[in-house]
Amino acid sequence: MTTLLSISALLITVLLMQMGTGALGPLDTLSGIELGFTTVEIGIIGAAHFTGFIIGCFGAPALVRRVGHARAYIVTVALSVIAILLHPIFPVFWAWCLFRVFAGLAIATSLTAIESWLNAKLTNKNRGRFFSLYRMMDMSGALIAQSLIAILVPVEHFSYMLLAIILIVSLLPLGLTKSVQPELPETGKLDPLFALRISPLAVIGVLIVGATGSVIRMIGPLFAYQSNLAPVEIGLFLSLFIIGGAVIQLPVGYLSERFSPRQLLGLFSSLTIIASVGINMMDVQEIFGIRTLFVLVFIFGLTTMPLYSICAIHANNLIPARQMTALSASLIFIFAVGAIVSPIFAGYLIDAFGTDAMFLYFAALHLILLMYTGYRALIRPDLAPRRQYVYIPRTSLFIAKTIKSMKRRQ
């Protein structure tokens, strides 16, 4: 109970932060449609977010080490609020790109401050239990954020003000906590090619995960809008993707005890292809069309969300525990590369072939992953000892330290 009370401020903060920032991407997409932005421009705005995010991931530790966790969080929330409030004041494409770079940078820095603080507060005995609680709060915030799309009116000042207010409220728990801020450990140097030397399959997988996740979050609302879904239905469309990813975590843990990461990659890639092709072939206007779409999007989230963790664990199986942090940094960088490039490329595809091209694009990506998984299984037998599955967020470098401590205890 004492530990829970000491980290309760961090848990409430991450819930509110995800609520405030998680709705910004879909809101920008729907607002961009109203403002006449092209699909490529909407994709570039999404890429700008992940550009800021990757800068923040590797620049944030220096800021946190310099001013402390709480001050770093306050500074970055202020930056996020400014970036959000400027959206309706300057409804211009290039201005929004700049705002999203700053927002992405601020989100990465905020997560670094929260997760490094959380990691320092936990012990090897309680780390797994409270890390699961942290994941639940993180996913709950993201889920609520998608649901907010039902009430947020595109382009309106009120919509952006509401997100800014939620972020400002997130300052209160950390501002009022009496918890002592810990020292920030060293993160080590970034070696982007480290993961490639360890596991080319993990690199391809994480690259495809980044490419898929950024497009579904940024271009997905456009797909739903052009499928004539109402605002409430668009919010449900986005929420079901996250719900699918949340409910699969325990079953994947069970499956990981019986199957290798490569087998799981093959299974989930195959299911993703089926779900993607199914969505592409269906007609929302038919009887039960919308319900079928929602079921398939739920399955799509269920099959794609665990892939990052499966790829990371496959690579982790090939290295000693002391190299996990370096591997995590490399994988986050590769994930961000996919997330930056993919929305722009998908925007060009959709401009050329229509919104139906989005899920065909996903099917093609996961077909590549499926084929490469089979190829790697043929040329490199899976002889490495297995580590237990655990959901690994691609948020900050300090999650790797938390996972590493949990593995050491096991």
N, C-alpha and C positions, 0 to 999 in steps of 0.2 A: 504493500500500500504506500509506503514511504517513497519508493521509486516511482510509482505511478503519479503521485502528487508532484514529485520533482520534475517530471517530464511532461506533465499535463499541459503546461503553457506551450511547449513545442508541438504537441499533438493538435491542440486547438489552432495554433498558428498555421500549421501546414494544411489543415482542413480549409481555413478561410482563404489562404493564399491560392490554393488550387481552385477554389470557387471563383475568385476574382480574376485569375489569369487564364483558367481553362476555357472560359466562355469567350475570350477575346478573339481567338482564331475564327470560330464559326460566325461570330458577329461581324468581323471584318469581311468575311466572304459574302455574307448576305448584304452588308452595306455596300461592298464593292459592286455587287450586281445592280443595286439601286442607282449607284453613281455612274454606271456604264463602263466599269473596268472590264477589260478583256479577261478571258480565262488565263492567258499567259501572265497577265499583270497580277491576277489573284495568286497564281502560283509563285511569282517572284516575291510577293509580300510574305507568303509562307516561308520561302527560302531565306528571306531576310531575318525572320524570327530565329531560325536555327543557326544562322551565321552569328547572331548575337549570343545565342545559347552556347555555342562552342567556344567563343571568346571568353564568356563568363566562366565556363567550366574550368578553364586552365588559368584564368587571371584572378578568379575570386579568392583562392587561398592567400594570395599576397595581401589583399585588402582586409580579409578577416584577421590575418596575423597582425596587421598593422593597427587596426582600430578596435578589434574585438568582435565577437559574434553579434551582439545586440545592435551595436552601432552600424555594422555592415548591413544587417537586415533593414534597419531604419533607412539608411541611405538608399538602398536598392528599391525598397518599397516606394520611397519618394520619387525615384526615377521612373518606376513603373506607373505611378499615378499621373505624373506629368505626361508621360508618353500616351497613356490612355485618354486623358482629358483633351489632348491636342488633336485627337482624331477628328471630332466633328468641327473643330475650329479651322483646320486645314484639310479639307476633304480632297486631297491631291495625291495621286498615285505615289510619286517619289517621296513625298513627305511621309506617307504611311509606311513606306519601306524603311525610312530612317527611324520612325517611331518603333517599329517592330524589332529593329536591331537592338535598340535600347531596352525594349521590353524583354527580349530574349536574354540579353546580358544580365538584366536585373533578376530574372527568374532563376537563372543558373547560380548567381551569387547568393540569392536568398536560400536556395536549396543547399548550397554548400555550407552556409552558416547554420542552418537548422540541423542538417544531417551530421555534420562534424560535432556539433554540440550534443546531439542525441547519442552518437557513438561513444563520446567521452563519459556520458552519464551512466551507461549500461555496463554490466559485468558479464563475464562468460556464463554465469549461471542463469541470468535472466534475459540475455540478449535476444535469443530466439523468440521468446514470448512477447517482448515489447516491440521487437522489430516487426512482428506480425501485426501488432496493434497499429504501428506506424503505417504499414502498408494499407491497412483497412481505412484509416483516416485519409490517407493520400488518395486512394481510389474513390472514397465517398465524396471527397471534394471535387474530383474530376467528374464524377457522375452527376452531382448537383449542378455543376457548371454547364454541362450539356443540356440539362433540363431547363436551365434559365433561358435558353434560346426561345422557348415557347412564349416568354413574356417580354423579351428584349426586342424593341422595334429598331430595324436597321436605320443607320445614319442619325437617329435621334440623340440629342444631347443627354436625355435621361438615361438611355441605355449605357452609355459610357460612364456617366456619373455614378450609376449604381455599382458598376464593377470597381470604380475608384474608391467608393465608400467601403465596399467589402474589404479591399486591400488596406485601407486606413484602419478599419476595425481590427485587422490582423496584427496591428502594432501593439494593441492593448495587452494581450497575454504576456508577450515578452517584456513590454515596458513595465509591467507590474510585478513580474516574477522576482523573487529574492534569490533564485538559484544562482550560484557562482559560475561565471563563465570559465570554461576550461582553456588550457593552452591548445593551440592548433598544431597538430603534428605535421612533419614534412610530408609532402605528397610525392616527391621524386620527379624526375624529368620525364617529359612526354617523348615516347618513341612510337610514332604512328605505325611503323612497320613491324613492331614487336609481335602483334597478333598474327600477322601474315606469316612470319617465320614459324610460329607455333602451330597454327591451324588455318590453312587457306579456306577450308569449309566454313569455319566460324566467321571468317571475314566476309565471305560471300553471303552467308546467312544474315549477319548483322547489317550489311549494306542493303539487302533486300528488305529487312525489317524497317530500317530507316526510310527507305523509299516508299514502302507501303503506308506506314503510320502517318507520315507527314501529308501524304496525298489524301488519305481518308479524312483527316482532320481539317484540311484546308479546302480541298476540292469536293469532299463528301457533301457539305451543305449545298454546293452548287448542283450536284447530282440530284439531291433530294428536292431542291427547289424546282429544277427543270422536269422532275417527275411529278410535278403538281401536288406535292405534299404541303399541307397546311403548316403554320409555324409550330403548333403542338406536335405534329407528326415528324417534323424535322428534328425537334428536340428528342423525340422518342427514338428516331432513327440513329442519332448519334449516341444516345444513352445505351441502347441495346448493344452497340459495338463494345462499349466498356464493360457492361454487365456480363457479356459473354466471356471477355477476358478475365473477369474476376472469378466467375464460378468454376472455371476450368482449373484453377490453381491446385486445389486438393487432388482432383483426379490425375493431373499430370504428375504430381508427387508420387501417387500410387503407381502409375505406369512407369515412372523412371526407375523404380525398384526392380522392374521385370524386363525392361527393354533398354537398349543403349540409346544415347542421344541421337546417333545417326538414324536409328529406326524410328525414333519419335519425330525427327525432322522429316523423314520420308512420309510418315503417316499424316502429320499436320499439313505438310505442303500439298499432299494429294487432296485432303479435305478442303483446303483453301481453294484449290483449282476448281473443285466441284461446286463450291458455294459461289465462287466468282462467275463461273459460266452460267450457273442457275440464275443469278441476279441479272445477268446480261440478257438471258433468253426470255425472262418473264415480262408481262405487261401489267403495269400497276393499275391500269384502268379496268382490268378484268375483275370478275367476282373473286373475292378473297385475294386479289392481287397485292394490296397493301399489306395484308396479314402475312402473305407468303414472303414479301420483301423483308418484313421485320424479322421473321424466323431466319431467313438466310443471312441477314446482317448480324444477327445474334451468333449464328454459326461461324460467320466470318471472323468476328471478334474472338470467339472461342478458339479458333484454329490459328490465328495470327499472333495474338498477344503473348503466348508462352514462348514464341520462337527465339526472342532475344535471350531469354534465360537459358533455353536449351543449348543455343550456340555458345553462350558464355561457359556453361558447365562442361560442354564438350571440350572447349579449349582448356578449361581449368583442370580437366582430367589428365592433361598432358604436361603439366608443370608442377613444381613444388609450391607449397602454400606461400612462401615468401615472395613469389613473383605475381601474386594475384592482383595487387594494386596496379602494377605496371600494365598487366593485361587489361584490367578494367579501363584504364586511361586510354589505351590503344583502341579498345572496342567502342568506347564512347565517341572518340574522334571519328572512327569509321562510320558509326551510326549517323553522326551529324553530317558527314559527307553525302550519304545517301539521302538524308532528309533535306539537304540544301538543293541538290541537283534535281531530285525527282519531281517536286511540284512544278518546276519550270518545264521539264520534259513532258509531264502529263498534261500541262496546259496546252502545249503545242498539239499533242495528240487529240485532245478534246476539241480544240479549234478546228482541226482537220476532219475528224470523224464523228464528232458529237459526244455527248456524255456517256453513251454506251461503251465508249473506248476505255473508260476508267477501269471497270472491272475486268475487261479483257487484258488490260495492261497488268493488273494484279495477277491474273491467271498465268500470263507469260512469265512474269518474274518468278512465281513459285514453281513453274515448270522447269525453269533454269535451276532453281535450288534443288528440286527433286532429282533432276538428271545429274547434277554435280555431286549430290550426296551419294548416289549410286556409283558414280565414277570413283569417288574417294574411297568408298567401301571396297572396291575391287583392287585398288592399287596400294591401300594402306589398311591392313586388318586392324580391327578395334581390339587392342590388347591392353589398353590403359585401364587402371583401376577406376571404378565409377565413384563419383561423389553424389550425394543425395541431392535431389532437385530442390531448389528454393527460388522463389520469384526474385529476380534481380532488376530493380528499376534502373533506367539509364538517366540518372538525375545528377549525381555528383560523384567525385572520386572517393568520397568517404563512405559510400555504401559498400565499396569493395572491402574496406577495412572491417566493417561490421560483418559482412559475409565471411571474411577470413577468420574472424574470431569465433563465429558460430561453427565453422568447419573444424577449427582446432579443438573445440570442446567435444565435437562428435567423434 
